[in-house]
């Protein structure tokens, strides 16, 4: 059997089926219904780059911090567009009394 030696896993067998022997950090999971804000807080608070997504006891995906930040930006962009549609600047630009012409 071939072995690999490194500073983290001395003499770890290459063809061993035991993955936990090679892992150095725990896996973090989240439910599929968790909000983007909560997942973003998990990334920043736990200093991690990937989270497994779980639904009904099965893993259905893997989120990276880039995916979550991008989704957060898209959500903020939609919010800004909705707010701009509600309160346009047209009212404020045309506000006031008409001026008298001399």
C-alpha positions as CSV (number, residue, x, y, z in Angstrom):
1,X,0.0,0.0,0.0
2,X,1.3,3.5,-0.9
3,X,1.4,6.1,1.8
4,X,1.7,9.9,1.6
5,X,3.4,11.9,4.3
6,X,2.6,15.6,5.0
7,X,2.7,17.9,8.0
8,X,-1.1,17.4,8.6
9,X,-1.5,13.7,8.0
10,X,1.7,11.8,8.5
11,X,1.8,8.4,6.7
12,X,-1.9,8.6,5.5
13,X,-2.6,5.6,3.2
14,X,-3.6,6.9,-0.3
15,X,-6.1,4.1,-1.1
16,X,-7.8,4.1,2.3
17,X,-11.6,4.6,2.2
18,X,-11.6,6.5,5.5
19,X,-12.1,10.1,4.5
20,X,-12.2,11.5,8.1
21,X,-8.6,10.5,8.5
22,X,-7.7,13.2,5.9
23,X,-10.1,15.9,6.9
24,X,-8.9,18.7,9.0
25,X,-12.0,20.8,9.4
26,X,-15.6,19.9,10.2
27,X,-18.4,20.1,7.6
28,X,-21.1,22.8,8.0
29,X,-24.6,22.3,6.8
30,X,-27.7,24.5,6.4
31,X,-31.3,23.8,5.6
32,X,-32.6,24.5,2.1
33,X,-35.0,27.1,3.6
34,X,-32.4,29.2,5.4
35,X,-32.4,32.9,4.4
36,X,-29.5,34.4,2.4
37,X,-28.8,36.8,5.3
38,X,-28.4,33.9,7.8
39,X,-26.2,32.0,5.5
40,X,-24.0,35.0,4.9
41,X,-23.7,35.4,8.7
42,X,-22.6,31.8,8.9
43,X,-19.9,32.3,6.3
44,X,-18.5,35.4,8.0
45,X,-18.9,34.1,11.6
46,X,-17.4,30.7,11.0
47,X,-14.7,31.8,8.6
48,X,-15.6,29.2,6.0
49,X,-16.0,29.2,2.2
50,X,-18.5,26.4,1.5
51,X,-21.7,25.1,3.2
52,X,-23.6,21.9,2.3
53,X,-27.3,22.4,1.7
54,X,-29.6,19.8,3.3
55,X,-33.2,18.9,2.6
56,X,-35.0,16.0,4.2
57,X,-31.8,14.4,5.4
58,X,-30.2,14.5,1.9
59,X,-27.5,16.8,0.7
60,X,-28.9,18.7,-2.3
61,X,-26.1,21.2,-3.0
62,X,-23.0,23.1,-2.1
63,X,-23.0,26.8,-1.6
64,X,-19.9,28.9,-1.8
65,X,-19.5,32.4,-0.3
66,X,-19.4,33.8,-3.9
67,X,-22.9,32.3,-4.6
68,X,-24.3,33.8,-1.4
69,X,-22.8,37.3,-1.9
70,X,-24.0,37.3,-5.5
71,X,-27.6,36.3,-4.4
72,X,-27.5,39.0,-1.7
73,X,-26.5,41.7,-4.3
74,X,-29.3,40.6,-6.7
75,X,-31.8,40.8,-3.8
76,X,-30.6,44.3,-2.8
77,X,-30.8,45.4,-6.5
78,X,-34.4,44.2,-6.7
79,X,-35.2,46.1,-3.4
80,X,-33.7,49.3,-4.8
81,X,-35.7,49.0,-8.0
82,X,-38.9,48.5,-6.1
83,X,-38.2,51.5,-3.9
84,X,-37.4,53.6,-6.9
85,X,-40.7,52.6,-8.5
86,X,-42.6,53.6,-5.4
87,X,-41.1,57.0,-4.7
88,X,-39.8,58.6,-7.9
89,X,-38.0,61.9,-8.0
90,X,-40.5,63.4,-10.4
91,X,-42.7,64.7,-7.5
92,X,-39.7,66.5,-5.9
93,X,-38.5,67.9,-9.2
94,X,-41.8,69.5,-9.9
95,X,-42.7,70.5,-6.4
96,X,-43.5,74.1,-5.6
97,X,-45.5,77.0,-6.8
98,X,-45.4,78.0,-10.4
99,X,-43.4,81.1,-10.9
100,X,-44.9,84.3,-12.2
101,X,-43.7,85.3,-15.6
102,X,-42.5,88.9,-15.8
